[in-house]
Amino acid sequence: MPSLDRRSVLRAAGTLAFAAPALIGRAQAAPLRLRLSSSQANDPKFGNGRVFYDRLVGQLRQDGLDGQVQVSFFPDNQLGQEIDVINSVKLGVIDMMVSGSSIAANVVPLVGTFDLGYLFSSFEQQTRAFEAGAARPIEEALLRGGGIRIVAWAYNFGARSVLSKKAVRTPGDLAGQKIRTLPNPVITECLRLMGAAATPLAFGEIYTALQAGVIDGLEHDPPTMVASKFYETSKFYSLTQHNFSPLALYLGDATYNRMNPALRDRFLEAAKKAAAETRAHGLAVEKEALALLRDKGVTIVECDRDAFRQRVAPQMEAFLRSRPEARPVVEQIRATAA
């Protein structure tokens, strides 16, 4: 073996001297790893969780954060049913979740205000109301009572309407039909007042329940019907449009508090931009999803929305009597022009 001369030894030592701090620096700059859950299908066009995730990754890259924050995405209930996931977000076991506001009402009932039937007239009205501060009391209540932050609001991809095995034009047509609702008392009561045999069920159980005849249909937005292929079992989509459900990015306060403040602020700003892009996408794909449902053999049914609105009206006052703190939220939404 050849001997090493002094120059070679010094050169090697210098290399190590420079490498060691670099290695230490890299260890100190380990990226923040976050887990993001969604119950919806891993569909880049019609799955709202995947759409948000793609926009978030793009925004992190654009803001120069892709090496500092790594977000792992888990669609299709991979981390559990929504009710379990939101409780895990509360505990800090799962960092983030993309879902409608409805699931959070199981943690803090006041969030159920947004599930009141026909509260909103459009997503555009919803955005104006939220920008005017209507959502702030809900956000504060969820943080105070549930340890969960709402980072940003987006839209579910269209108004919620009823997909079932029979056409629904009036409340009488819903009589006896077992319609799946979210496991949330407000939206379940809304569907009951509309005339259905409202049946709370976890999202991940819907398809097999439709196949087995346990339920006759469900209520959701058009892109979700496409992404989850619910059209394979039910062929009538009746445009009740009873709820313009807001979509939220939930972040556990435990995760929030363990983040480096400077990095956290930049990440939250990127997430808000991604949510705004998701809103725009959601508005664009609703009509496309309706057309795809027609192509799949689904009959799109116009219905008497005024009749459903009248049936649901008593729910509003009953809810406000039981939760008077919701009244300013409802009044601000109602005062916002459509």
N, C-alpha and C positions, 0 to 999 in steps of 0.2 A: 504494500500500500504506500503511495507516495506521501512524504511528510508535508505538513502545512507550513508555509512560511509566515512570517509575522504579518505581512501585508494582508494575506488571505484571512488570517484570524481577526484582524482589526476590521476588515470589510464585513465579515460575518457578524461580528459583535455590533457594528453600526447598524446593520440591517435589522437585527433583533431589537436594538434600542429604539429604532423608529417604529417597528411593528408592534411592540408591546403597548404603547399608548393608543395606537389605532385600534387594537383588539379590545382594549379596555373601553375606549370610547364607543365602540359598536355595542358592547355589552350594556353600557349605560343607556344607550339610545334604542333599546328594544322597543318595537312598535307596540302601541296600545291595541289590544285585541278585544273586539266586541262581537257578541253574538246577536243576530237579528232574526226574529221568528215571524212567520206568517202562516195562517191556516190555508191560504189559497194555493192554487196550482202554480207550478213553476213556469208560468207562461209570460214571455217577455212583452206581449202586447195587451193581454186581457187580465193578467194576474196582478192586482194592485201592489202586492208586496214585492214581487219581482221587478215591476216597473220602478217602484221607489228605489229599490236596491241598486238597479242599474244606473239610475240618475245620481244616487249618492256616490257610488264608486267613481263615476265620471267627474262629479264635482270635487271630490277629494283629490283626484288626479290634477284637475285644473288649478286647484288652490295649493298644489305642492304638498299635500298631506298624505299621499298614497304610501309613502315610506314610513310614515309616523303613526298611521291608524289603519288597522286591518279589520275589516268587517266580514264576518262569515255569515252567510245567509242560509236559513233553514226553512224552506217552504213546506207545504203539504202536511202540516201538523207534525213535522219530524220531531219537534221537542215536546209534543203533547197537545191535548185539546186546548182551545183558547182559554177556558176558565182556569186551567192549571198553569198555562203559560203566564197569564197576567198576574197570578199570585206569585209565580217565580220571579217576575220582573219586580214586583213589590219587595221581595226578599233579597234581590240582587243576585239570584242564581242565574237568571237570564238577563242580559243587559237591556235589550230593546225589543219592541214588538210593533208591527204595523197591523192595525185592525180598525174597524169602525168604533165609534164611541160607545156602542151598545154594550160591549163586553165589560167596559169599565164600570157600568152601572151596578155590576155585581160586587164591586169593591166599595164604591161610594154611590149610593142610590141617586143622589142629585144629578149625576151624569145622565140618568135616564130622561132628563128633560128633553134631550135632543131626539128621543125616540117617540115623542108624542106625535100621533098621527096628524099629518097635514100642517105641521108647525111651520115648515118652510115651503115656499112656493117654487124655489129654484135654487140651484147651487150658486148662481151669481148673487142672489139675495143673501144666501148664507155667508158668503165671503164678505159682503159689505157689512153685515151685522157683526161678524167676528172682528173685522178690522175696526169697528166702532166700539169694541170692548164687550160684546155680549157673551163671549166665551170665557172671559177672565174669571168670573166667580166660580165657574165649573172647574177651570184649571187649578185655582187656588184650593178648592175643596178636595180635589183628587190628590194634590200634593200633601195637604194637611192631614187628610183622613186615610190616605192609601200609600203615601210614600212614593208616588209615581208622578213624574213630570210629563206634560205634553209639550214636546219640543216644537211641533209644527202641525198644522191642519192641512189636509188635502181633501179630496172627494172620493167616496166610493164611485165606481165608474158608471153612474147613472142612477136614476130614481129606483127605489125598490118597488117591484110589482109582483104579481102572482103567476107562477108557472104551475100548471096542474093538468090533470087528465081530463078535465072538462072545461069548457069555455065559461068564463065568469064575466057577466055584463052588469049584474045588479047584486046587492047583498044577498038576495034570496038564492042566487046561484052558488054561493059559498056554503050554504047550509049543509051540514053533515060532512063537508070535505075536511079531511085531516091535513092541515097545512103546517109544515114545519116553520117554527119561529126560532129566533135566537133564545138561548136560555136566559131570558131577561123579562121580568114581570111587566114592564111598560109596553114593550112591543108585542108581547103575548096577549095582553089585554086589548091592544089596538086591533089585532087580527080577530080576536073573539068578538069585539064590537062590530067589526066589519061583516061578521056572520059565519066565520070559519070555526071549525073545531081546532083551535090553536094548539099545536103540539111542540113544546120546546125540545130541541135536539141539538147536540153538538154538530158542528159543521162537518167534521170528518165522518159522521155516521149517515149523512143524508143519502148518498148514492145507493148504498145497500138497503136503506129503509124504503126508498122509492122502488127498487127492484122487488123487494119482498112484499110490497103492498102495505107496509106498516104506516106509511103516509101517502097522501094523494098528490102532494105538491109542496111547494115552498115559496117563500117570497125573497127576492134578491134582485140585484141589478143585471142588465143584459150581459155584460162581459163575463160576469161570474157564471152565468148559465152556460156560456160557450166554453170557458176555460175548464170547467169541471164536468162538462158533457152531461149535464142534467137533462138536456133535450132528448137524450136517448130513451128516456122513460116517460116523459110527460110532453104533450104536444100542443098545449094551449098556453100562450103567454098573454095575460090580461093586464092592460096598462092601468092599474089602480093608482100607481105613483103616489103611494101613501106616505112615503118617507124619503127625503133627500138626506141620506145618512152621511155625516162627516166621517172622514178617515183621519186617524191620528197616528203620529209616531210617538210611542210611549217609551220613556227612559226611566229606569229605576233610579230613585234618589241615591241609593247606595252606590250605584255605578257612577252617577254624577259626582258624588263627593270624593271618589277615589281617583278621578281624572285630574291631571295637571291643569290648573286653571287656565293658563295661556293656551294650551293645546285644546282644552275643552271649548273655549270660546270660539276658536277657529272651526272646530268640528261642528258645533251647533249652528254656526252660520252656514256651513256647507249643507247641513241637513235641511235647513229652512229653504235654501235655494232648490234643493232636490224636491222638496215637497211642493213648491210652486210649479216646478216642471211637471210633477205628477198630476197636479190639478189640471193643467192645460191638456195633458195627454188623456185624462179621464173624460173630459168634455168632448174630445175629438173622436173617441172610439165607441161611444154609446150607440150611435146610429149604425156604425159598421157592424157592431155585434147584433143589433136587431136584424139587419139584412142577412147575416150569417144564420141566425135562428130560422128565418124564413127558408133559406136554402136547405136547412136540415129537416124541413118538413113541419116546422112549428107554425101554427096559425097565430098571428098577432091580433089580439082582440081589443077593440076600443070599448070602454065601459062608462057607466054613469058615475063619474067621480064625485059629483055633487051629492049623490045618494050615499056614497061611502063616507064623505066628509060629514054629513049630517049625523050618520050613525056613530061616528067616532067623537063628535063634539063634546059629549059629557065627560070624556076622559080628561080633558084639559082642566076643567074646574075641579074635578075630584083630585087630580094630582096636585094642583096648586093649594087646595085646602090642606092636604097632608104635608106638603113641602112649600110653605109660603116663601122660603128663601129663593125659590125658582121664579117667583113672579116678576122681579126686575129683568131677569134673563128673557122670559117670554115676551114681556112688554117691549123690550128693546128690539127683539126680532120682529115682532108685529109692526113696530114703527118704522122698520127699514123698508124702503121701497123695493118692490119686486123687480 
